[in-house]
Every structure is written in structure tokens, then in C-alpha cells.
Amino acid sequence: MFVSDDRETLTTFRRLLGSLPCQILTTDRPDQALKWVWTTPVSIVLSDERTRAMSGKALLRKVPRQSPLTARLLLTGSHSGRDVIQVRGRALQGVIVKPWEAGSLQRLILSILLWQDEKHCVPEPKARRAGLFPSDS
């Protein structure tokens, strides 16, 4: 799931990650993102730090309350380590600094899905069903 109030960023994420073997959810409303996390198995939440309704850090701090195994990533334009350290103390899996590199972002998402699949942390990701990763048998 991707959360940003910048429609162009959401469109870019959909286009960039649309070929991955997973369902992509995007919203410009952090409250909608939390509703989805509460009602739907979500493997990863990537939130832009700066949104009008709620900061990305605030959103990502709320996710573990309902979905403790959901990976959380922060998208930021800041190169300052101060904010990153504060969020990482909350078990954030990563920070993506704008502008991001498309291939690196795809590899990061796939590696998180694979790790979750191997640890059985969330319902089986579509990546395994799609045959991208070798089966355990």
C-alpha cells in the first residue's frame, strides 16, 4: 500500500510496481490507509512523510497497533538522519529518499515480500504463487 497526497507519485508507484506479483493499493488519505490495514492483510505500507492530513511518521506509528507484522517504509525528501532515527526506533523497515531509483525500490519491495513469506509473517504473498521464488518443497 502506498500513501501520498501527490497523485503523480501514486501513479508513478502503480506504474513502477504494477508488474510485481502483488496487489497494489494506493490512497491519498491516511485515514483510508488505516482502515485498509485494519480490515485487509497488508504486507507493506509505504507512506510519504509529508501529507496534508497526517505525517507519514504518524501514520506508520499507528500501523503496528492493528497489524504488527506489516512492514513500514517512509518516503521522504529529507536527507536528515534525525527524523529517520526517531521513526526507526519504532521498527521501521526502511527509509526511501526522494528521488528514488526504480530498480532499488522494486528490489526492496520484493525482498520484504520474500522475507515475510519465508517467516510466514503475513498471508502468503502472491510472489510465491506466481512462481517468482522457489518453493520450499
N, C-alpha and C positions, 0 to 999 in steps of 0.2 A: 504494500500500500504506500502511495506517495501523497504527501500533503504539502500543498503550496498554494498561495493565493495568486500566483503568477500562472495564468492559463498557458502561456507559451512553455513554461518549464514543465507543466503537466503533460502537454502534448509531446514535448521532446522525450520525456520519460516513457510515455506509451510507445512512441515510435522506436526508441532505442532498445527497450526491453520487451517489445511485443513478440519477438521471436523466441524468447525464453519459454521453457515448458512450465509456465505458472500463470495463474490468473493475476492480472494487474488491476488494482483498484486505485483510482485517483480521486481526490476531492480537494476543493479549495476551502473546505470548512472543517476545522479541527474537531468540532463537536460531532460531525458526521463520522469522522475517523474513529473517535472513541466509541460511538455506537456500533460501528462495524467490528471493532476489536472485542467488544462485549458480547456480540452475537454470532460472530463468524470466526473460525480458526484463521488467524493471520500469522504468517511466518515472519514477516519483516515489516516494520514501519519506518519509512524514511521521511523525515519532516524537514521542511525549510525552517531555518531559525527565525526568520522574520516574516510573520504573517500578521495581518491586522487583528484577527480575533484572539490569538493566543500564540505565545512564542513556541518555537519548536521544542525548546528545553522543557517548558511547562507541559506540553503535550506528551513528550517522551517520558517524563516523570510519572504520568498517570497510567501509562500503558501497563506496567507490571502489576498494578492492582487487580486487573481483570485477566491479564494474560501474561503471567510471569515468564513464560518461555519464548515470547515474541522478541525477536532481535530488533534493536533500535539503532537507527543511524540518523545523524544530524547533518543537514546540508547547510553550509554557512559560507558567507563571503569574507568572514573574518579570518585573519591569519594569526590571531592572538591565541595563545595557549591557555589563557586564564579561564575563558568560558568553557573550553574543551575539558579542562581538568575538573571543573565543577560538575559537569554532566557525566564524565567518565566515572566519577565516584558512585554513580547510580547504575553501573554495569552497562554502559552504552557500548555497543559493539564497534562503532566507528564514527568518524567524522569525515565528511566529504567536503573539500574546499572548492568553491567555485573559482574558476571554471574547472569542471571535472573532465577526465579523459574517459571517453565512452567505453573502451575495452576494459579499463581498470574497474569501472563501475559494474559492468557485466560480470567480470570475474569475481568481484566481491559478492555480488548477489548470489551467484551460483555456488560459491564456496560456503556461504551461510546456509543455503538450502541443503547442500550436501552434508554439512556438519550436523544440522538438525535431523536430517534423515538417518544418518548413522547413529545418532544418540537417541532417536525416537522421541525427540522433544516436542514435536508437533505432528499432526496427522501427516501421513506420507505425502511428501511433496510430489507434484506432477513430474518433476525431473526424473525420478526413478521410474515411474510408469511409462514415461516417454522413451526410456532406454538410453538416456544420456550418461547414466552412471551404471557401472556393472552391478549386477545383483549379487547378494551375499551367498547365493546357493551355487 
